[in-house]
């Protein structure tokens, strides 16, 4: 529960921050809105680079200390943003926030839980994503209220206080400072090194491709879903209302996964996520009349996909190398999240008629996701002696 609360703060002050603050920052400072919005991409790129060291940091310092460092880095980044007097300093703030994102968002939390609880972390990962799924629901209204009374710089200072007075103590007091016996028992080749055996690399590459695909789809739709819906002929207010269906669908799907997910292999969760995303995008192509159904189905797939991101690598590669695996996956996923929305925006701006092509491309990514997943399942089944 405590780690879930810290995730709400972490996501609200980074990934979801500019949904509320981008326009007010641009209006108050006269900085170009595209550059203000680009702050998140700068943060994601920074996080991608730092994530490469996530595994070694957790092995050396422990998951608790890495998560605590993430809180400190995010507090520092928000403080710099609050007092930013130029666009350059604003972007430096996002670089610092990127350090915190690498050490404090899902991938770091999953890796920390895996290092502490081993394979028993699966249920905790599912519960964590269920709680953190309320981040935008909680932080968007909170940020909007604070913005009304104090301005955008006041919002940043409130997040500084939340990181230092809530998130940091919760990490230090509630996250255990020990490692699972599965992690400590490094006997055998698989445990002594984070490197993959030659026979394991195809499975890792397919898993990385699958998880990066879902990250790319989620990043594009999280930024451009309103533009996609209005491009299909919907009024802006209607598009916003329908897009709001995604959040509850994610939480409901995660709740179901928490309740029954322990009964089957995590790969089935990822397969279900891929199929739901594919189905949702396919329905979205049919037109406005079924948009509500498309978004509900897509939201359900995206919701359990975030759980599978934490549980599938643990299931396939074990607890000993889990932090290192998550660091590599985080780096690739963050790069995709940084690059995909601007590329999608260029396609939409260049020619609105290319909207259908963009949706087809997203559907193709979802198909690739399913194919990669099935190949992973096939390789793993073939490796088990009959």
TAHU-V677256 format. One line per field, one symbol per residue. phi: phi as a letter, one per 30 degrees, with the letter a starting at -180 (. if undefined). burial: # if it has 24 or more other ideal C-beta (glycine too) atoms within 12 Angstrom, else .. A space follows every 10 residues. Layout:
# TAHU-V677256
phi=???
burial=???
This chain:
# TAHU-V677256
phi=.ddddddddd ddcbdcddec ceddddddci deeedddded dddddddddd ddcddddddd cjdedddddd dddddddddd ddcdcbddde ddeddddded ddcbdedddd ddddddcidd dedddddddd ddddeddddd ddddddedcb idddedddde ddddccdddd ddcccdcbcd eddddcdjdd ddbddddedd dedddddddd dddddddddd ddccdddddd ddjddedddd ddddddeedd dddddddddb dddbdedddd dddddddedd dddeddkddc dededddeed ddddddddec cdddddcidd ceeddddddd dddddddddd dddddddddd aeddeddedd dddddddded dedddddddd dddded
burial=.######### ########## ##.##...#. #....##### ########## #####.###. ########## ########## ##.#..#..# ########## ########## #########. ########## ######.### .##..##... .######### ####.###.# ##..#...## .##......# #..#.#...# ..##.##### ########## #########. ##.#....#. .##.###.## #####.##.. #...###### ########## #####..... ##.####### ########## ########## ########## ########## #####.##.. ....#..##. ###.###### .##.###..# ......
